[in-house]
Amino acid sequence: MEVMIASSDMKSNSGDEVKDGLLWKMLLPMTGQRSDASETLEPPFSQLSQQSLDKDTSNVKVFDVSLVKLLLRIDAVQPTLLSSLIAKLQEIATDEEEFDMNLDAFSCRQEVPRLIISHIKWLEMIVDPISLIRATLESITMLSTAVTDVEFDGNGMDVKQRKDSSNDSIGRSILLDMIGMLSDIVDDGAIAEDPELMESILGTLRDVRVQDPTLLIPCLDAVSSLQFTTEEQVETIINDALEALESVSESWLLPALSKFLVHNVTRGDSKLCMKTIDSFRRLKLGLDDEYLANDNVNDNGEDGLRGQIHERTDSEALMLEALSQGFTYRSDLSNALINAIKHTEPAQHGAADIYGYYFVVQVQSIINQK
């Protein structure tokens, strides 16, 4: 029988590093010394090996699958193995020990989570999707608490990261990857089998973004890729996004929120459309005296103030661009905005009304030209 070897060697004196190194090898494509592969491997792998032999004249042949991927194809093994891989991600993300290791060991530490996530995302079939989804949600909840370490001022305006080490970087990367992985493991069959599963997903993502506002965009991306089964679920995510829009303290989050709302507000729901437009109209655009007098704005001196002003104006410009693009195909939102402006006293119009009205007129002009 041919002996499989890893495509990279790993030497370490630490037991944990040895375990990580072995897992790393199991996640990498298998390689072996060149021999008559067609006689030593099963038919599917002999064909795979023969293709490698035709393309490569070296003394090492590479298979397109890893040992972990092979094991994940076995129905009886997959659920237990997936649970172990999720647990390994948590272990790596929450390990508080500082690293003083050789380059191979540190690379292993970074590569193992990426490889695990890749194996899960590209599963050909999930034997028990509900258990995998719930395990992932539990991990996201745990990691958002363990990895996120932020503090707010009295007004909830300032978000400061107290830790900035390689451990935190790896942990946060794992958290972001697990949030992004949800769209790949959630399917209609699992939702149909467990109707409460979607509520758990939405609740977990809501809690995560409330705890750490910087995770708002990854959470919005995850929600956007899900298929909702009831109008109540759609209304829930829209109301949650509107709440975030009105309470957001970081201007760079405005474009993503605006684009999400324009794309996901239910067509034909006049009440929800009007509620969305009202939220946009209440936004304070530009630089008023209240903003310039804020202590957080002036902490970094003149250069810091200039940078924050540019950041805010750029974010508002991107937000207005997202709204303008959205109005080109959302006539219901455009009509709701026009009706709201018409029924507002002239002295009560804000900057958002002026920009919004301009966009609607411009869009209408383009449509008429077509």
C-alpha angles and dihedrals in degrees: 000000000000116000114231117219133187122258090232131039122228124196122185140148094213120092093218092049090050090052092048090048092053091048090048089055091048090053095050123083109274120250133189143181111278114262139130094309094178090066099044102042136061115264098264092050094041089059090047091049092048090055089053091049091053093053101037130051097185124110093252125071123202126210120211094231135067127221091251091053090052091051092048088060090064109090095208092052103038102080094049093044092049090052089052092049092050089049089051091054090053091048093052094044095050099039104123097190115116116236124240098163140128120275094260092054093050091046088052089053090055098039100047095067092046092050093046092051090047092052092051095045093051098046110143091213134003113217096196108018095168093058091046092050093048092047089051092049091050090050092049091051092048095045094047088058097041100040102034112079110168136147131205132206122236093279095044089242104119123063115191127183109220096191129054110167134127089258092057091046092054092044093050091047090054091050092051092047092051092051090050091047093064094082090056097052101036112088136171092253093059092047092049091049094048111027092184092059094084091052089053091051094049092044093051094049091047092052091047095052092045090052093047115020090193088071092061096101096049089048092050091050090051093048092047091058095053124097111230120211103195137042089234091063092051091048090049095055092044092051090047091051091048090051089051091048093055095044100038113128099183112075093205089069093062099082094052093047092048093049092047093052095046091051099043108036106113113257114239094020098120094180094054092042091053091047090052093049091049090054092051092048092054093058114112107230124191129017115304128181091260092058095046091048093054111117092221090060094054099043095098099047128238096322091049091049091051091050093049091048091052091047092051096046092046091051092049091049091052090047092052090048090053090051092047091052091046093052090059091073102019104074090163091063091044091052091047090053094048092049091049092050092048092054095049124095112249093241091054098060117117132200091268090062092054094049092042094050091048091052093049092050091047092049092048090051092052092048092050091051090057 
